[in-house]
Amino acid sequence: MKQYLFVAIFVISFFIYGCSSQAQKEKVSDLDFTVVEENAIPEELKNVIEEKKEAPFHMSYTNKDKIYIVVGYGEQQTGGYSIEVPQLYKTESSIVIDTNLIGPTKEAVAKKSYPYIVVMTQFEDLPIEYQ
């Protein structure tokens, strides 16, 4: 009897934890953001991007009441790539950013490139999840 009770408690607690964990991942609200042009990126952040650009990376940088979220796709063999941001939103426990690398056109120049995107939004004291 004790074994069944223990199993039942374990199953119920696992179910409750799973539901609460899923609730923390649900979107609370979309976040307004701006894609930052290269000439408007803070100098300190530009330097870090330059150091990391050869390999895929993601990072954030806080400046007063703004947060800059950066996603880099590493070295590519041609130019002409672009990056889209289908979603940037807040959950109860994090900020979630979803980005996609869009391939170059057939006319792209065969020169190495290092595509990355910098988006700026209001500061939230939450960890960032990159998708």
C-alpha positions as CSV (number, residue, x, y, z in Angstrom):
1,M,0.0,0.0,0.0
2,K,2.8,2.4,0.9
3,Q,4.4,1.7,-2.5
4,Y,1.3,2.8,-4.4
5,L,0.9,5.9,-2.2
6,F,4.5,6.8,-3.0
7,V,4.1,6.3,-6.7
8,A,0.8,8.3,-6.7
9,I,2.5,11.2,-4.9
10,F,5.4,11.1,-7.3
11,V,3.1,11.1,-10.4
12,I,1.0,13.9,-9.0
13,S,4.0,16.1,-8.1
14,F,5.6,15.4,-11.5
15,F,2.4,16.5,-13.2
16,I,2.1,19.7,-11.1
17,Y,5.8,20.6,-11.7
18,G,5.3,20.0,-15.4
19,C,2.3,22.3,-15.5
20,S,3.9,25.1,-13.6
21,S,7.1,24.8,-15.7
22,Q,5.0,25.0,-18.9
23,A,3.1,28.0,-17.5
24,Q,6.4,29.8,-17.0
25,K,7.2,29.3,-20.7
26,E,3.9,30.8,-22.0
27,K,4.0,34.2,-23.6
28,V,2.9,37.0,-21.2
29,S,3.3,39.8,-23.8
30,D,5.1,40.7,-27.0
31,L,8.0,43.1,-26.6
32,D,8.5,46.1,-28.8
33,F,11.9,46.2,-30.3
34,T,14.1,48.0,-32.8
35,V,16.7,46.5,-35.0
36,V,19.8,48.5,-34.3
37,E,21.8,49.8,-37.3
38,E,25.5,49.2,-37.2
39,N,26.4,52.9,-36.7
40,A,24.1,53.0,-33.6
41,I,25.5,50.0,-31.8
42,P,27.4,51.1,-28.6
43,E,31.2,51.0,-29.2
44,E,31.8,48.5,-26.3
45,L,29.3,46.1,-27.8
46,K,30.7,46.5,-31.3
47,N,34.1,45.4,-30.0
48,V,32.7,42.3,-28.3
49,I,30.8,41.4,-31.5
50,E,34.0,41.8,-33.5
51,E,35.8,39.3,-31.2
52,K,33.0,36.7,-31.3
53,K,31.7,37.0,-34.9
54,E,33.6,34.0,-36.5
55,A,31.6,31.4,-34.5
56,P,27.8,31.4,-33.8
57,F,27.0,33.3,-30.7
58,H,24.4,35.1,-28.7
59,M,24.7,37.6,-25.9
60,S,23.0,40.6,-24.3
61,Y,24.3,44.0,-23.3
62,T,22.5,46.4,-20.9
63,N,22.8,50.2,-21.2
64,K,20.8,52.2,-18.8
65,D,17.1,51.3,-19.4
66,K,17.7,49.4,-22.6
67,I,18.9,45.9,-23.4
68,Y,20.6,44.9,-26.6
69,I,20.1,41.3,-27.6
70,V,22.6,40.0,-30.2
71,V,22.5,36.8,-32.2
72,G,25.4,36.0,-34.6
73,Y,25.5,33.1,-37.1
74,G,29.2,32.8,-37.5
75,E,31.3,32.8,-40.7
76,Q,29.4,32.2,-43.9
77,Q,31.0,31.6,-47.3
78,T,29.1,34.4,-49.1
79,G,27.4,37.7,-48.4
80,G,23.8,38.5,-48.9
81,Y,22.4,36.9,-45.7
82,S,19.6,38.5,-43.7
83,I,18.2,37.7,-40.3
84,E,14.5,38.0,-39.3
85,V,13.0,38.1,-35.8
86,P,9.7,36.4,-35.9
87,Q,9.2,36.7,-32.1
88,L,10.5,38.6,-29.1
89,Y,8.3,38.2,-26.1
90,K,8.3,37.9,-22.3
91,T,7.2,35.0,-20.2
92,E,6.8,35.0,-16.4
93,S,10.5,33.9,-16.1
94,S,12.4,35.0,-19.2
95,I,12.6,36.9,-22.4
96,V,12.4,34.7,-25.5
97,I,13.9,35.7,-28.9
98,D,13.5,33.7,-32.0
99,T,15.6,34.5,-35.1
100,N,16.1,32.9,-38.5
101,L,19.0,33.2,-40.9
102,I,17.7,33.8,-44.4
103,G,20.1,32.6,-47.1
104,P,21.6,34.8,-49.8
105,T,20.2,35.2,-53.3
106,K,21.9,33.4,-56.2
107,E,23.7,36.6,-57.1
108,A,25.4,36.9,-53.7
109,V,29.1,37.8,-53.8
110,A,31.4,34.9,-52.9
111,K,33.0,36.7,-50.0
112,K,33.0,35.6,-46.4
113,S,30.5,37.3,-44.2
114,Y,29.5,37.2,-40.5
115,P,25.8,37.9,-40.2
116,Y,24.4,39.0,-36.9
117,I,21.5,41.1,-35.6
118,V,21.3,43.5,-32.7
119,V,17.8,44.3,-31.3
120,M,17.1,46.8,-28.6
121,T,14.2,46.7,-26.2
122,Q,13.2,48.0,-22.8
123,F,15.3,46.5,-20.0
124,E,13.7,43.6,-18.1
125,D,15.6,41.9,-15.3
126,L,15.0,38.4,-16.8
127,P,17.3,35.8,-18.4
128,I,17.1,35.5,-22.2
129,E,16.2,32.3,-24.1
130,Y,17.5,32.1,-27.6
131,Q,15.5,30.0,-30.1
